[in-house]
Amino acid sequence: MTTSSPLPDPQLRPQLVPGSAGTGGLVDRHGRTATDLRVSLTDRCNLRCTYCMPPEGLQWLPKVEQLTDDEVVRLVRIGVEHLGIREVRFTGGEPLLRPGLPGIVAATTALLPRPEVSLTTNAVGLSRMAPALAAAGLDRINVSLDTLDRERFTQLTYRDRLPDVLAGLKAAKDAGLTPVKINTVLLRGINEDDAVPLLEYCLEHGYELRFIEQMPLDAHHAWTRGEMVTAEDILAKLTASHTLVPDVEERGAAPAERWLVDGTGLTVGVIASVTRSFCGACDRTRLTADGQIRNCLFAREESDLRFALRSGADDQEIADRWRIATLNKLPGHGIDDPSFLQPSRPMSAIGG
């Protein structure tokens, strides 16, 4: 694995509050325990989804500010060995753009206790990468796909890559990276009519479809609640063509409400992050590509672990910093509060 970036002067290392060191997991003041770590490996992406970033892209993080492969693996290891992390999902931007991805996955799946390891991707390039990721021990794949119409895909992403995405889905399934899940965002007046075709495509191929309400995480801050396609809207479209029965399996901390489709045993899910928030059961902690801990997608505060890493902090000190950062997790995302402010970082720089 690669290393880069000079270390800051160790004497500049910030000090922990006396008596703050501890043991145990990532517990906040509201009694929730974070066991699911989302790791953004890059803020770069090879698509330009309209609800995420402008067509010209964004100003990417300088390489010196990004965690190296070794730094990513070390922080994941601390999470697993010291803080009770049981699930690790690698995200972006687009994580397939990270050259060291297979090595990072292999190092993560070699940890004890072994976490469940997954990847969220747009699947461009996945047909080439799927075998290597499976060999590295990756458990499963989530693919972002908002339409099966090639012209509409190009309109939404500013790239004509739908055939590559569909090939990537097949390659993931063939490599055993299952269940393959598809994440879809519906936009009013653009791809609302894709809901049923996507469901039928997933039923045919054995993929698990999850609709996600559009969230206020776009780079241009154009999101408005009134223009959002809600969970109720989605379910109305699906039930017009299919019989949906609520899945009685315990949801736990899973973000998706699920329904069994047409008595097939296959499910469709809706992640109603805005209209049916599930903050009270949230078990996630997030690590950005530049080494910041975030307690929520919508957090406006971050805690810097990169500085501690590069200042020579040992594993215990980093674990303590992570615990302290978790204590300040808010009870909810606050989208319905009149004082809500969208985070300055867009989704591509936070990680899904």
C-alpha positions in Angstrom: 0.0 0.0 0.0 1.1 3.5 -0.6 2.0 6.2 1.9 2.5 9.9 1.2 2.2 13.3 2.9 4.7 14.5 5.4 3.8 14.2 9.1 3.1 17.3 11.1 5.3 18.2 14.0 4.4 15.7 16.8 4.6 18.6 19.3 1.6 20.2 17.5 -0.6 17.2 18.3 -3.7 18.4 20.1 -4.3 17.0 23.6 -7.3 15.1 24.8 -9.3 16.3 27.7 -7.8 14.8 30.9 -9.8 11.7 31.9 -11.5 11.4 28.6 -9.8 8.1 27.6 -12.0 5.1 27.7 -13.0 1.7 26.4 -16.0 0.3 24.6 -17.8 1.3 21.5 -19.1 4.4 19.8 -22.0 5.4 22.0 -23.7 8.8 21.8 -25.5 10.7 24.5 -28.9 9.4 23.2 -27.9 5.8 23.8 -27.3 4.8 20.2 -24.2 2.7 19.4 -22.5 3.0 16.0 -21.4 -0.3 14.5 -21.7 0.5 10.8 -18.8 2.5 9.3 -19.2 4.2 5.9 -15.8 5.1 4.4 -15.5 7.5 1.5 -12.4 6.6 -0.5 -12.5 9.6 -2.9 -14.7 12.6 -3.7 -14.1 12.2 -7.4 -16.7 10.7 -9.7 -17.0 9.7 -13.4 -20.7 10.6 -13.6 -22.4 13.9 -13.0 -25.8 13.0 -11.5 -27.9 16.2 -11.5 -29.0 15.8 -7.9 -25.4 15.5 -6.8 -23.0 17.8 -8.7 -22.9 20.2 -11.6 -21.9 19.0 -15.1 -18.5 20.5 -14.8 -17.8 18.6 -11.6 -16.4 20.1 -8.4 -13.0 21.1 -7.0 -11.6 17.8 -5.9 -9.6 17.2 -2.8 -5.8 17.6 -3.3 -4.0 14.3 -3.0 -2.0 15.4 0.0 -5.3 15.9 1.9 -6.7 12.5 1.2 -6.0 9.5 3.4 -3.5 7.1 2.0 -4.4 3.4 1.6 -2.5 2.6 4.8 -4.2 5.4 6.7 -7.6 4.2 5.6 -6.9 0.6 6.6 -5.5 1.7 10.0 -8.6 3.7 10.8 -10.8 0.9 9.8 -8.8 -1.5 11.9 -9.1 0.8 14.9 -12.8 0.9 14.3 -13.1 -2.9 14.2 -10.6 -3.9 16.9 -11.2 -1.1 19.4 -14.7 0.4 18.8 -17.0 -2.5 17.9 -17.5 -1.8 14.2 -19.1 -4.8 12.5 -20.0 -3.5 9.1 -17.8 -1.5 6.7 -19.1 0.0 3.5 -16.8 1.8 1.0 -18.2 4.7 -0.9 -17.2 7.8 -2.8 -17.5 9.8 -4.9 -17.0 6.7 -6.9 -14.8 4.2 -5.0 -13.9 2.2 -8.2 -11.7 5.2 -9.1 -9.5 4.5 -6.1 -6.5 2.5 -7.5 -5.8 0.7 -4.2 -9.4 -0.4 -3.7 -8.8 -4.2 -3.9 -5.9 -4.0 -1.4 -8.0 -1.9 1.0 -10.8 -4.5 0.8 -8.5 -7.4 1.3 -6.9 -5.7 4.3 -10.4 -5.1 5.8 -11.7 -8.6 5.3 -8.6 -9.9 7.0 -9.4 -8.1 10.2 -10.6 -10.0 13.3 -13.4 -10.0 14.1 -14.1 -10.0 10.4 -16.6 -7.2 9.5 -19.2 -7.5 6.8 -17.7 -5.5 3.9 -19.7 -3.9 1.1 -19.3 -1.3 -1.6 -21.6 1.4 -3.1 -20.7 2.2 -6.7 -22.2 3.6 -9.9 -20.9 0.3 -11.5 -19.1 2.1 -14.3 -16.0 -0.2 -14.5 -17.4 -2.8 -12.3 -17.5 -5.5 -15.0 -13.7 -5.2 -15.0 -13.3 -4.9 -11.2 -15.8 -7.4 -9.9 -13.6 -10.5 -10.0 -10.8 -8.8 -8.2 -13.1 -7.4 -5.5 -14.6 -10.8 -5.0 -11.2 -12.3 -4.6 -10.3 -9.6 -2.0 -13.3 -10.9 0.0 -15.9 -8.2 -0.7 -19.3 -9.5 0.4 -21.8 -7.5 -1.7 -22.4 -4.5 -3.9 -24.9 -1.6 -3.9 -25.3 0.1 -7.3 -26.8 3.5 -7.9 -29.1 3.4 -10.9 -31.9 5.8 -11.6 -33.3 4.7 -15.0 -33.1 1.9 -17.6 -33.7 4.4 -20.4 -30.3 5.1 -22.1 -31.3 8.6 -23.2 -32.6 9.5 -19.8 -29.5 8.1 -18.1 -27.4 10.4 -20.2 -29.6 13.3 -19.3 -29.3 12.5 -15.6 -25.6 11.8 -15.5 -24.2 13.7 -18.5 -22.5 10.5 -19.5 -23.6 7.7 -21.9 -22.6 4.8 -19.7 -25.8 2.8 -19.1 -24.5 -0.3 -20.9 -21.5 -0.3 -18.7 -23.6 -0.1 -15.6 -25.8 -3.0 -16.6 -22.7 -5.0 -17.5 -21.3 -4.2 -14.1 -24.5 -5.5 -12.4 -24.2 -8.8 -14.2 -20.5 -9.1 -13.4 -21.2 -8.5 -9.7 -23.9 -11.2 -9.6 -21.7 -13.6 -11.5 -18.8 -13.0 -9.1 -21.0 -13.8 -6.1 -21.2 -10.2 -4.7 -24.7 -10.8 -3.6 -27.3 -9.7 -2.8 -26.8 -7.1 -5.5 -28.8 -4.0 -4.4 -29.9 -1.2 -6.6 -30.4 2.3 -5.1 -32.7 4.6 -7.1 -33.5 8.3 -6.6 -36.6 9.5 -8.4 -36.8 13.1 -9.5 -40.1 14.8 -10.2 -40.8 15.3 -13.8 -37.7 13.5 -14.9 -37.6 9.8 -14.0 -40.7 9.2 -12.0 -42.0 6.8 -14.6 -38.9 4.6 -14.2 -40.2 3.2 -10.8 -42.1 0.3 -12.2 -39.7 -0.7 -15.0 -36.8 -0.7 -12.5 -38.8 -2.9 -10.1 -39.7 -5.4 -12.9 -36.0 -5.4 -14.1 -34.9 -6.2 -10.5 -37.5 -9.0 -10.1 -36.4 -10.5 -13.4 -32.7 -10.5 -12.5 -32.9 -11.2 -8.8 -31.6 -7.8 -7.7 -32.9 -6.0 -4.6 -34.3 -2.5 -5.4 -34.2 0.3 -2.9 -35.8 3.7 -3.6 -34.2 6.6 -1.7 -35.9 10.0 -1.2 -33.9 12.8 -2.6 -32.1 14.5 0.2 -30.7 18.1 0.6 -27.1 17.1 -0.2 -26.7 18.5 -3.7 -23.7 20.7 -4.4 -25.7 23.6 -5.8 -28.2 23.6 -2.8 -31.2 23.5 -5.2 -33.2 20.9 -3.2 -36.7 21.8 -2.1 -39.1 19.6 -0.2 -42.0 20.5 -2.4 -40.2 19.0 -5.5 -39.2 15.8 -3.8 -40.7 12.4 -4.8 -41.8 11.1 -1.4 -42.1 7.6 -0.1 -45.9 7.8 -0.5 -45.5 8.9 -4.1 -43.2 5.9 -4.8 -45.5 3.4 -3.1 -48.5 4.7 -5.0 -46.7 4.1 -8.3 -45.6 0.6 -7.4 -49.0 -0.5 -6.0 -50.7 0.5 -9.2 -48.9 -2.3 -10.9 -47.9 -4.8 -8.2 -49.2 -6.2 -5.0 -47.0 -5.2 -2.0 -47.2 -6.7 1.4 -45.2 -5.3 4.3 -42.2 -7.4 5.2 -42.6 -8.6 8.8 -38.9 -9.3 9.3 -37.5 -7.1 12.0 -36.0 -3.9 10.5 -33.6 -3.1 13.2 -31.3 -0.2 12.2 -31.8 -0.9 8.5 -32.8 2.3 6.7 -35.2 0.7 4.3 -38.8 -0.2 4.9 -39.5 -3.3 2.8 -42.4 -4.9 1.1 -42.8 -8.4 -0.4 -43.7 -8.2 -4.1 -46.5 -10.2 -5.8 -45.9 -13.2 -3.4 -42.5 -13.9 -5.0 -40.5 -13.6 -1.8 -38.5 -10.8 -3.4 -38.6 -7.4 -1.8 -38.6 -3.7 -2.7 -37.5 -1.1 -0.2 -38.0 2.6 0.4 -35.5 4.7 2.3 -37.6 7.6 3.4 -34.8 9.7 4.9 -36.8 12.9 4.8 -40.5 12.0 5.4 -40.1 9.0 7.7 -36.8 9.6 9.4 -35.1 6.7 11.2 -32.6 8.7 13.2 -33.6 7.1 16.5 -32.2 3.7 15.4 -29.2 5.1 13.5 -26.0 3.0 13.9 -23.7 4.7 11.5 -20.5 6.6 11.7 -18.8 8.1 8.7 -15.2 8.7 7.6 -14.5 11.1 4.8 -11.8 10.7 2.2 -9.7 13.4 4.0 -10.0 11.7 7.4 -12.9 13.6 9.1 -15.4 11.8 11.3 -19.0 12.7 10.7 -21.9 11.4 12.8 -24.6 12.1 10.3 -25.0 12.8 6.6 -26.4 16.2 7.5 -23.8 17.1 10.2 -22.3 20.5 10.0 -19.4 19.6 12.4 -16.6 17.1 11.8 -13.8 15.7 13.9 -10.3 15.5 12.4 -8.6 12.1 12.7 -6.1 12.7 9.9 -4.2 15.2 11.9 -3.9 12.8 14.8 -2.8 10.0 12.5 0.0 12.2 10.9 1.0 13.6 14.3 2.0 10.1 15.6 -1.0 9.4 17.8 -1.3 5.7 18.9 -4.4 3.6 18.3 -5.8 4.3 21.8 -5.7 8.0 21.4 -7.3 7.8 18.0 -10.0 5.5 19.4 -10.6 8.0 22.2 -11.0 10.9 19.8 -13.5 8.9 17.8 -15.5 8.1 21.0 -15.5 11.7 22.0 -16.7 12.8 18.5 -19.5 10.3 18.7 -20.8 11.7 22.0 -22.0 14.9 20.2 -24.2 13.1 17.7 -27.5 15.0 17.5 -30.8 13.2 18.1 -31.9 13.7 14.5 -31.0 15.3 11.1 -33.4 18.2 11.8 -34.6 18.7 8.2 -38.0 19.6 9.4 -36.6 22.3 11.8 -37.0 25.9 10.4 -33.4 26.5 11.4 -32.1 23.5 9.3 -29.1 24.4 7.2 -27.8 22.1 4.5 -24.2 20.9 5.1 -21.5 22.6 3.2 -20.1 19.3 1.8 -22.2 17.7 -0.9 -23.0 14.0 -0.9 -20.0 13.2 -3.2 -17.6 14.6 -0.6 -19.3 12.9 2.4 -19.9 9.4 1.2 -23.2 7.6 1.0 
